Every structure is written in C-alpha cells, then in structure tokens.
C-alpha cells in the first residue's frame, strides 16, 4: 500500500495540492492563483466557490498524476471567515480574508470599553480586525436575514480548513483543529473550549461553531476521488510550518515569508500571555496535550513584491527583484514600511498605511525594490526583540521558509540583521509538509513528532557577516520610518 501523503494547502493567493513521499520529496503538485477582491478601501474578500473548485481541481490533478495517497492533510490561510448554509453548502457572503480591516472601528470600541485584557487572557490574542470573531459578527449584522438563520441553527461558520472539510466529506464533518480555533478570538486556549463570555461579547450563536479536534485526528473521509480517503491531519498554515520545520523544543523559532511574515517560537506546555504586544497561540495539540507558541504577525511580506510587480509594474516577475536590489550597493537611505493593510506586531495599528521614505532625486526603482526586501529583515528583528522579552529565550538559529526564501539577498539580510544563522530546509514546501506529516502520524506512516524531526535537514545556511555598527544604523533608519507612519 502507498505511504504517500496528500497535502491541501489553501493559501491567501493560491490553492494547491502537493503529493509527498514519506521522505518529503514532491511527487506531484498542482496550483491555481486565487483572486483577491477589494470592494472598498481596507476590505479584502475571496469567492468561496473559487476556493472550493480550485482546491478540488488541484487534488484531482495531483491524484491523477501521482496516484491515490494513504491520507490527506489540510493546511490553510488562518482567520479568513466563511458562513454557509448547512443544507446547500452555499456561502451567505464572500470569504472575508484575514487581511480585511472593515471591523477596525468595532475593535476600537471594544478596546475603549476595556475588553482587551479579558480577550487576551482567554485567547492570547489582541483586539484586532485580523481575527475571525468580528468578521463573523459583521456578516451576521450586515447580510440580510443571516442573523435570524444563524439563530435557527441553519448556518455554519468555519475558517477555510472547516469549509474545505465540510465539502470534502459531503457535509458530514463540521470540524476544525485546535490551532485554527485558537485564531478565531472565540476559543479559550487555556481551558480548550469555545468560550461563552466571548460568544456573548461578539454576539455570536454557539450553533455556528465547528467541533474542535487535535491536529492529528480522524477528521472524516472523502469519496470524491474514486475511493475512500481519510483526512487525518489539520493545522493553520503558520502552525503547520512550525511542525514542518520540526520546531518541537522550547525556544525554537521558525519564520515564514509568504504573503505576510509570521514568526513562531515554541514556548512549551504552559500558557504565557505576551507582555510585548505579541500573540500567544496554540502551536499544536496532540493526544490532548497542548504546546503553545508566541507569534509575531506581519501582514505584508511577499505581497509588497506583488504590489511592485502589479501596482507599479517595476518588474514582470517577482524573481527579478533580487537582481534589481543587488544592482545598487545599498538602499540609498530609502525605507519601505509595507503597511498596506495596517501594521501588525508589535505595533498593532490597523489604520496604518504603507510609506516609502527617504526618496531623493537619485533614488531609483532598484532602491525601492531593495527597501521592500530589506523590510523583511527589519520587521523580523522587531519581532525577535519582542519575543526575547516575552520568553527570555535566545534562539541559536532561525529556520526560515516560504516563497521569499528563494531570494538569497533576503536570506542573507535576515541573518545580518538578526545576527544569527538562518537555515532553509531541504523540504521547502514546509507548510504543506507539516500538514502531510500530521496526517502521516494519524495513519502510522510516522510514529510521532520525533519521527518527523529525524527527517528535517537544512539545505542552505546563511551566517551573519554585517558589523554591529552598520546593523544599528540601518535599524535606526527603519525605526525612524515606522515613527513617521505612527
């Protein structure tokens, strides 16, 4: 029998399926770009039908090419919110994407009313439009007839994992995993349950909510691909990357550079609330045992290059950015703070907008491109300083992944700014691999996390080679640019 593992990786900008061997080699992959819609300033939506049909198309293609897998794992863009009809499966409104800022005013009101401490103490999260709770509330209050239908139990809520699972199982499974639940701002991550006080605060009926399972569990099965296939693993994308990077020891850090940038530090089995405006989240939960992580969330990383490509037409392909950035010897005093959808950790300013500062007559598109790439190093250093304050831990190395790590300039600049080695894994599709590995544990392909960790190997390693004085001067310039924006 095959031991191959199918990962569904439904992200912000694409839906894809990857068939892995047990060693992490890619046997087949299919991917489709997903369109983002911007109906108003600060609003970001996706078509739920596209999410499902593109995912189905990707899975079918991969299975046709590589054969049926032993099991399926799901990973997904987190916080993105869909409410759908339990009978028809039809969404009542577009998917509201994690980047969406329409509920900033509501979050501001709740902060002013003094609710943030209670929310953070239960969920590890800060009151911000990023999370699912205010998105659900907006759909219930702004789409005709939806609240009444929700109160009658006719509707279901889910993040993308739950929506896909529901469709894969023909509506038989309405479930999520602990990591995705921990991003809704409705799930008490200390007591491991949906929280009545939070549901009341956001005025959300309990009947909408999915069952919450461990990351390795029987999530049901699908018969859409010609035979019965088990769905055995599930995790939000950043937690899946933590698993794919084998960060299973206290103090280990992974940092993912995709649409946004997300750094997670494993902090072990005890909940600890951040004192530095970071988030505490569930890293993974296996056999009922929770491991927590501190997370720094940066909303825009690779998306800044997309904007340079599509918005300003600086280059035709994001891969050209490295050559352009290295065609100049430095940033020429130019800084790019890519706060297109607000500033995330550790600033949390949802109404912020991007700025490019320090422009002179001598500035070129190469300086702006370099500034966009350098921003990843500065943003990550912001997070690492805050993490050190929260955990007292100093990671020996940063394990980095995501589309932007194909850019060697970014990797070297990260090592230089952090003053630490940066390692890029052999299995570059770390997020998808994390979901596949979880599913593999469920069906016995792996014995457990220790077995997964044995297979982790670095493909490239970048050592810091910038002197402290230069690093400090560059970082001071970044701080000044952020201060202008604030």
Order of alpha helices (4+ residues) and beta strands (2+ residues): beta-beta-beta-beta-alpha-beta-beta-beta-alpha-alpha-alpha-alpha-beta-alpha-beta-alpha-beta-beta-alpha-beta-beta-beta-alpha-beta-beta-beta-beta-alpha-alpha-beta-beta-alpha-beta-alpha-beta-alpha-alpha-beta-alpha
